């Protein structure tokens, strides 16, 4: 493929825009009877589909408790509260803002720690150095669906008597040493928004093997009301509607297929891009499986020929949608700069300036994947002309 790029006046590779994500939703026929039952019964919340969904999720992940909530963000808020966290919490800055915003709402102080530049997940060695007498917990992230270094973090948390929470927003479909993420640590919190592999419309799930934590999250999603109409702590309205639970049940049936499909797409991307100078790939540890919620590469401008931002412009001109996650990282966002202690985060800053997420969805056609990869290679070939333009 050696055609003139659209950014230089050529014809776009794709006539219609290739979106960054494309939700795979259950067919209406599959959930029609459930919808009719919900509407006719008037039980639109706290009904049988919520119970069934929570039981199915717990069984799938191999955990004692799965508590469905209105979003991953409210799930994080309730998990932090249920674990009675206080003071400082170690957390990456290379993450979606909700990981940290939920902390602030709970009155916690984030202590930003750098990530491993290859896996893009929290670096355990740096976590160890950041622990102080004021530290109450470690919050790690399965970034882009790549499991964090769970065993190393569990060892640190155990030795320092810290709570360990995983932001598993990208976690459905991910495997840690052959088993689904969800049961490790004190709690994990998943997202089910339309960009994820398991979709309920909107929603989240808190998973834990701790009976008391599960109890507190369940009470917390009901305003903190334990049923006596006397709030035992300030809670939230974080209930998951029955319609969302119904959709989640249907989506769960296709979760494994979705994860396998995305991993096949990732293999195709890697095979076709690995020979192109200046492109880096997220490292998945042996024995783990990423959900590939995102397929993210890094761009070395000196080797590739143009910067990440210029490549992004060129891909958009070809009708290929992209995202720059996470730029800016949390510690440089307006709302959180005041919590940043100035400790250098070179890998976070480098990734935020060089990382580029390509279109990725379940059941993406191999032809689409190949065409996107060929376009990137073609843009490398025209790098000098693009720089001059």
C-alpha positions in Angstrom: 0.0 0.0 0.0 1.7 3.2 -1.2 -1.1 5.6 -1.9 -0.9 9.4 -1.2 -2.2 10.0 2.4 -5.3 12.0 2.8 -3.5 14.5 4.9 -1.4 15.3 1.8 -4.4 15.5 -0.5 -5.0 11.9 -1.3 -8.3 10.0 -1.0 -9.2 8.7 2.5 -8.6 5.0 2.9 -12.1 4.6 4.4 -15.2 6.2 2.9 -17.0 6.1 6.2 -15.5 6.8 9.6 -14.1 3.7 11.5 -15.2 4.4 15.1 -12.8 3.8 18.0 -15.4 1.4 19.5 -18.5 -0.4 18.3 -20.6 -1.9 21.0 -21.8 -5.5 20.4 -25.3 -5.6 21.9 -27.7 -8.6 22.3 -30.4 -8.9 19.7 -33.8 -7.6 20.8 -35.4 -11.1 20.4 -33.0 -12.4 23.0 -34.2 -10.0 25.7 -37.7 -9.2 24.5 -39.6 -11.5 26.9 -37.5 -10.2 29.8 -38.3 -6.6 28.9 -42.0 -7.3 28.7 -41.9 -9.1 32.0 -40.1 -6.2 33.7 -42.5 -3.6 32.3 -45.7 -5.6 33.1 -44.6 -6.4 36.6 -43.6 -2.8 37.4 -40.4 -4.2 39.1 -37.9 -2.0 37.4 -35.3 -2.1 40.1 -34.1 -4.6 42.8 -35.8 -7.5 41.1 -35.1 -11.1 40.0 -32.8 -10.1 37.1 -30.5 -8.2 39.4 -30.2 -11.2 41.7 -29.7 -13.5 38.7 -27.1 -11.2 37.2 -25.1 -10.9 40.4 -25.1 -14.7 40.9 -24.0 -15.3 37.4 -21.1 -12.8 37.6 -19.9 -14.2 40.9 -19.9 -17.7 39.4 -18.1 -16.6 36.3 -15.4 -14.7 38.2 -15.2 -17.3 41.0 -15.8 -14.8 43.9 -18.1 -14.9 46.9 -19.8 -11.6 46.1 -20.7 -9.6 43.1 -22.6 -6.4 43.8 -24.0 -4.6 40.8 -24.1 -0.8 41.0 -25.0 2.2 38.7 -21.5 2.8 37.5 -17.8 1.8 38.0 -17.3 5.3 39.6 -20.0 4.8 42.3 -18.6 1.3 42.8 -15.2 2.7 43.5 -16.6 5.2 45.9 -18.6 2.5 47.8 -15.6 0.1 47.8 -13.3 2.8 49.3 -15.9 3.6 51.9 -16.7 -0.1 52.7 -13.0 -0.8 53.3 -12.8 2.2 55.6 -9.9 3.8 53.9 -8.3 6.9 55.3 -5.3 9.2 54.7 -3.1 8.4 51.7 -3.8 5.9 48.9 -1.1 4.9 46.4 -2.5 5.1 42.8 -1.2 5.5 39.3 -1.7 8.7 37.4 -1.8 6.9 34.0 -5.5 5.9 34.4 -9.0 7.3 33.8 -9.8 10.2 36.1 -12.6 8.3 37.9 -10.0 6.1 39.7 -8.9 9.2 41.5 -12.1 11.3 41.6 -13.8 8.6 43.6 -11.0 8.9 46.2 -11.4 12.6 46.5 -15.1 12.2 47.1 -14.2 9.9 50.0 -11.8 12.4 51.5 -8.7 10.5 50.6 -5.4 11.8 49.4 -4.0 10.2 46.2 -0.3 9.6 46.1 0.7 9.2 42.5 3.1 6.5 41.6 4.6 5.7 38.2 3.8 2.8 36.0 5.9 0.2 34.2 6.4 1.7 30.7 6.0 -1.7 29.0 2.9 -3.1 30.8 1.5 0.4 31.6 0.3 -0.9 35.0 1.5 0.1 38.5 5.2 -0.6 39.2 5.4 -2.6 42.4 8.9 -1.5 43.1 7.9 2.2 43.1 4.8 1.3 45.2 7.1 -0.1 47.9 9.1 3.1 48.0 5.9 5.2 48.3 4.5 3.5 51.4 4.4 5.7 54.5 2.8 5.4 58.0 -0.1 7.5 56.5 -0.8 4.9 53.7 -4.0 3.0 54.0 -4.3 1.3 50.6 -3.0 0.6 47.2 -5.3 1.1 44.2 -4.0 -0.5 41.0 -5.6 -0.6 37.5 -5.9 -3.3 34.9 -5.0 -0.8 32.3 -6.5 -1.3 28.8 -7.5 -4.7 30.1 -3.9 -5.8 31.0 -3.9 -7.4 34.4 -1.8 -5.5 37.0 1.1 -7.3 38.7 -1.3 -8.8 41.2 1.0 -11.2 43.2 3.7 -8.5 43.7 1.1 -6.0 44.9 -0.6 -8.5 47.2 2.7 -9.3 48.8 3.4 -5.6 49.4 -0.1 -5.0 50.8 0.1 -8.0 53.1 3.5 -7.0 54.5 2.5 -3.4 55.2 -1.0 -4.3 56.3 -2.6 -2.2 53.5 -5.9 -2.7 51.7 -5.6 -3.6 48.0 -8.2 -2.5 45.5 -8.2 -3.0 41.7 -9.9 -0.6 39.3 -11.1 -3.3 36.9 -13.1 -1.0 34.7 -11.4 -2.8 31.7 -11.3 -6.1 33.4 -14.2 -8.2 32.1 -12.5 -10.7 29.7 -9.0 -10.4 31.3 -7.3 -13.4 32.9 -4.6 -13.4 35.5 -2.5 -16.6 35.4 -5.4 -18.3 33.6 -8.1 -17.2 36.0 -10.5 -14.2 35.6 -9.5 -11.0 37.5 -12.0 -10.2 40.2 -11.2 -12.3 43.3 -7.8 -10.9 44.0 -7.1 -8.2 46.6 -9.8 -6.8 48.9 -12.1 -5.6 46.1 -12.3 -5.1 42.4 -14.6 -2.8 40.5 -15.7 -3.3 36.9 -17.4 -1.1 34.4 -20.2 -2.2 32.0 -20.5 1.0 29.9 -21.0 0.7 26.1 -17.2 0.8 25.4 -16.6 -2.4 27.4 -16.8 -6.2 26.6 -19.7 -6.8 28.9 -22.3 -4.2 28.4 -25.4 -3.3 30.5 -25.9 0.1 29.0 -24.3 1.8 32.0 -23.3 0.1 35.3 -20.6 -1.4 37.4 -19.9 -4.4 39.6 -18.0 -4.6 42.9 -16.5 -8.0 43.5 -15.0 -9.2 46.8 -14.5 -12.3 48.9 -15.1 -10.3 52.1 -18.6 -10.7 53.5 -18.5 -7.4 55.4 -17.3 -5.4 52.4 -20.1 -6.8 50.2 -22.6 -6.0 52.9 -21.5 -2.4 53.2 -21.5 -1.9 49.4 -25.1 -3.3 49.2 -26.2 -1.0 52.0 -24.2 1.9 50.5 -25.9 1.6 47.1 -29.2 2.1 49.0 -28.3 5.5 50.5 -26.7 3.8 53.4 -30.1 2.6 54.5 -29.9 -1.0 56.0 -33.7 -1.4 55.7 -34.6 0.3 58.9 -34.8 3.7 57.2 -31.9 4.7 59.5 -28.8 5.4 57.4 -25.9 3.8 59.1 -23.5 5.9 56.9 -23.9 8.4 54.1 -24.5 6.3 51.1 -25.5 6.8 47.4 -28.3 6.0 45.1 -26.2 3.5 43.1 -28.8 0.8 42.1 -28.5 -1.0 38.8 -31.9 -1.0 37.0 -33.5 -4.4 36.1 -33.3 -3.6 32.4 -29.6 -3.1 32.7 -29.2 -6.3 34.7 -31.2 -8.1 31.9 -28.9 -6.7 29.2 -25.9 -7.7 31.3 -27.1 -11.3 31.6 -27.3 -11.5 27.8 -24.0 -9.8 27.3 -22.3 -12.2 29.8 -23.1 -15.1 27.5 -20.9 -13.6 24.8 -18.1 -12.4 27.0 -15.6 -15.1 26.3 -16.2 -14.9 22.6 -15.7 -11.2 22.8 -12.4 -11.6 24.6 -11.1 -14.2 22.2 -12.1 -12.0 19.2 -10.3 -9.0 20.5 -7.2 -11.0 21.3 -7.2 -12.3 17.7 -7.5 -8.7 16.4 -4.6 -7.7 18.7 -2.5 -10.5 17.2 -3.2 -9.3 13.7 -2.3 -5.7 14.6 0.9 -6.8 16.2 1.9 -9.0 13.3 1.4 -6.2 10.7 2.9 -3.4 12.8 5.8 -5.0 14.5 8.2 -4.4 11.6 7.3 -0.7 11.4 10.1 1.5 13.0 9.1 3.5 16.0 6.0 1.5 17.1 5.9 0.1 20.6 3.4 -2.4 22.1 1.9 -3.0 25.5 3.5 -6.0 27.2 1.3 -8.7 28.5 2.9 -10.9 31.2 3.3 -14.6 30.5 0.2 -16.5 31.8 -2.0 -13.4 31.6 -4.6 -12.4 29.0 -5.6 -8.8 28.3 -9.3 -8.1 27.5 -8.0 -5.5 25.0 -10.6 -3.0 26.0 -8.1 -0.7 24.2 -5.5 -1.6 21.6 -2.8 1.0 22.4 0.6 1.5 20.7 3.3 4.0 21.4 5.0 6.2 18.8 8.7 7.1 18.9 8.8 10.2 16.6 12.5 9.9 15.8 12.1 6.4 14.5 8.6 6.6 13.1 9.3 9.9 11.4 6.4 11.9 12.8 5.0 12.6 16.2 2.1 10.8 17.9 -0.1 13.9 17.5 0.7 14.2 13.8 0.0 10.6 13.2 -3.3 11.0 15.0 -4.2 13.9 12.6 -3.2 11.8 9.6 -5.3 8.8 10.8 -8.4 11.1 11.4 -7.9 12.3 7.8 -8.2 8.7 6.6 -11.5 8.4 8.6 -9.9 6.3 11.3 -11.0 7.3 14.8 -8.3 7.3 17.5 -7.9 8.3 21.2 -4.9 9.6 23.1 -5.2 7.8 26.5 -4.4 9.3 29.0 -3.4 12.8 27.9 -3.2 14.6 30.2 -2.6 12.1 32.9 -4.5 12.6 36.2 -1.8 14.4 38.1 -1.7 17.1 35.4 -5.5 17.6 35.2 -6.8 20.8 36.7 -8.9 19.2 39.4 -6.0 17.0 40.8 -2.9 19.1 40.4 -3.2 20.3 44.0 -2.8 16.7 45.2 0.4 16.1 43.2 3.5 16.1 45.4 5.9 16.8 42.6 7.5 13.3 42.6 8.7 12.7 39.0 6.5 10.3 37.0 8.6 10.0 33.8 6.9 6.9 32.4 3.5 8.3 32.9 4.4 11.5 31.2 6.1 9.7 28.4 3.2 7.3 27.8 0.6 10.1 27.9 2.5 11.9 25.1 3.3 8.9 23.0 0.3 6.5 23.5 -2.3 6.1 20.7 -5.4 3.9 20.9 -6.6 2.4 17.6 -10.1 1.2 16.8 -10.9 -2.1 18.7 -14.1 -3.9 19.1 -15.4 -7.4 19.4 -15.8 -9.2 16.0 -13.8 -6.6 14.1 -13.3 -7.9 10.5 -9.7 -8.9 9.8 -9.9 -6.9 6.6 -10.6 -3.7 8.7 -7.7 -4.5 11.0 -5.3 -5.1 8.1 -6.4 -1.9 6.4 -5.8 0.2 9.5 -2.3 -1.3 10.0 -1.4 -0.8 6.3 -2.5 2.8 6.6 -0.2 3.4 9.6 2.8 1.8 7.7 2.0 3.9 4.7 2.0 7.0 6.8 5.5 6.0 8.0 6.6 5.8 4.4 5.4 9.3 3.8 6.7 10.7 7.1 9.1 13.1 5.5 6.5 14.6 3.3 4.0 14.9 6.2 6.7 16.7 8.3 7.3 19.2 5.6 3.6 19.7 5.0 
